[in-house]
Structure formats: C-alpha cells, structure tokens
Amino acid sequence: MANDTTIEKDEWTSHIKADTKAFNLDLNELWQHKDLVLLFVYRDFVVNYKQTILGPIWFVLQPLLTVITFTVIFGNIARIPTDGIPPVLFYMAGTIVWTYFIDCLTPISSTFINTAAIFGKVYFPRLVVPISIVISSLLKFIIQFAMFLGLLIYFIYQGMPMKINAGVLMVPLVLMQAGLLGMGCGILISALTTKYRDLARLVAFGAQLWMYATPVVYPVSQVPAKWQTLFYLNPAVAIVETFKAAFFGTNYPSIFHLSISVLMTAVFLFLGVVVFNKVEKSFMDTV
C-alpha cells in the first residue's frame, strides 16, 4: 500500500535557503516579484501624499521654491555666473536631476529601519524596496521634467537661441545612472545604519554638502582647471553636467570624466549590494 503522506520533491515550486554569495543579484527572482515592486511604487507615489493639503502639487512646488531661492541668493545676491543661460532654467535643470538622485538616496538609506516590521514577517527579495523607490522617484522626476520643458519652451519663445542637441538621447542613460548611484549609496548606508544608527542622522547633512560639491548652483567653468579632475571624482558632477549640456549646448564632460563617473557609480552599486546582502541575513538581531 502506498504511503499517501509521501510528498514528491517535484511538488515544490520554490526553495528558500540562505545565500552565501558575497554578491547576489538575482534578476530573475526580482522579476518574479514585479507585482510587489509596483505595489510599493503605488504606496510611495500615492499614499504618502494622500492626507496632505496640496498632495502631488508638492512635486512641482518644491523644486519651484528651490529654484526661486537659488535665483535670489546665488543669481541676484552672490551673482554667480550661469554661462549665459537664464538663471531660472540653469537652476531648474540642476535641481530636478539632483532632486531625483536625492529622492533615491535618502529613503533607500533607511530601508532596513523603516521596513524592519515587514522584513521580519515575510520573505521577499529585499532589493525590491530600493528598486521601488527608484521607480517612484522617477515618476516624480517626470512631472518636474515636464515643468522644466515648459519653462524651456517659454524662454525659446521669448528669443533664447535653440541649443538643444542630439545629447538629449543620452538623458535616459543619465537618469539610469543617477538612479543606480542613489540606490548604490543608499543601500550601502542602509546596511551600515543597522549597526550605527547615527549614520541616518548624517544623511540629510551629507546630502547638502554633496550638493555644493556638485555643479547645481554654479557651472563647472567656475572650477579651476587644475582641480577639475579631482572635482569629477564626484560621480554626480558628470550626471548633472551631461543633462545641462543636452539642453543648453554647454560643454559635455570628457570621455575620461564620464568614465570616472560611471566607474564610481559601479563601485558604489557593487559595494552596496555586497554589504546589503551580508547584512540582510542577520539585521533583525541588530535593527
């Protein structure tokens, strides 16, 4: 008589086990959880603004107020040149790209702390959360980018020379790099904050310092030539400058400087994934 309680191995559809690899980026597993990614995107994009007075208007109001502040302080008072570009356009271009990067980095840097309750109850690839933040931040960027294009069209209509060039085709790649850089730095910080909680307090302050080390409120032409190679060790510099050059016709970063930026982004992403994978196995004991 056959034993009815016997369970054939081929009945199991998946097998969850600890992964001992230092670098584990299972794209197939992430794709299988795409519905969960979309659910988190919906939560980040809609629910966070559901009980606010202005709602999604903040997506437009925040960069607009920032640009006005930069125009008054750095344009009218400090009189920092913008290489012949209307200050409002110059600051808007730098602000929306930088904001996308920061909108990826800041929430991702607190992934383990903010989602500890979920991580402790159910298994799913932990990188789903950072990826969903990158996507939801991209939706926010698209709204702000539409506002930037509206301003650009207005200034062109007012007589500003048309300087848009074929480099606009690189904009999706620039955004991809900005998202990956924000994700790499974010998951690295997130992994470290499980043990060193005070790092979370330094993220906002560090982001402000990083912004002033990036040509958001000033052009690269204001940096002395002898310091520019060191300046481009900041991977965000090439990202912001490439975006501006595509629409304003300014000088693109050199291939060498672009290569440095891409390499630094890859290093941060690699280190982030390695540390993230190591910490996720035992973070519940320290978070």
C-alpha positions, 0 to 999 in steps of 0.5 A: 500500500502506498504511503499517501503522506509521501510528498514528491520533491517535484511538488515544490515550486520554490526553495528558500535557503540562505545565500552565501554569495558575497554578491547576489543579484538575482534578476530573475527572482526580482522579476518574479516579484514585479507585482510587489515592486509596483505595489510599493511604487503605488504606496510611495507615489500615492499614499504618502501624499494622500492626507496632505493639503496640496498632495502631488502639487508638492512635486512641482512646488518644491523644486519651484521654491528651490529654484526661486531661492537659488535665483535670489541668493546665488543669481541676484545676491552672490551673482554667480555666473550661469554661462549665459543661460537664464538663471531660472532654467540653469537652476531648474535643470540642476535641481530636478536631476539632483532632486531625483538622485536625492529622492533615491538616496535618502529613503533607500538609506533607511530601508532596513529601519523603516521596513524592519516590521515587514522584513521580519514577517515575510520573505521577499527579495529585499532589493525590491524596496530600493528598486521601488523607490527608484521607480517612484522617484522617477515618476516624480522626476517626470512631472518636474521634467515636464515643468522644466520643458515648459519653462524651456519652451517659454524662454525659446519663445521669448528669443533664447537661441535653440541649443538643444542637441542630439545629447538629449538621447543620452538623458535616459542613460543619465537618469539610469545612472543617477538612479543606480548611484542613489540606490548604490549609496543608499543601500550601502548606508542602509546596511551600515545604519543597522549597526550605527544608527547615527549614520541616518542622522548624517544623511540629510547633512551629507546630502547638502554638502554633496550638493555644493560639491556638485555643479547645481548652483554654479557651472563647472567653468567656475572650477579651476582647471587644475582641480577639475579632475579631482572635482569629477571624482564626484560621480554626480558632477558628470550626471548633472553636467551631461543633462545641462549640456543636452539642453543648453549646448554647454560643454559635455564632460570628457570621455575620461570624466564620464568614465570616472563617473560611471566607474564610481557609480559601479563601485558604489552599486557593487559595494552596496549590494555586497554589504546589503546582502551580508547584512540582510541575513542577520539585521533583525538581531541588530535593527 
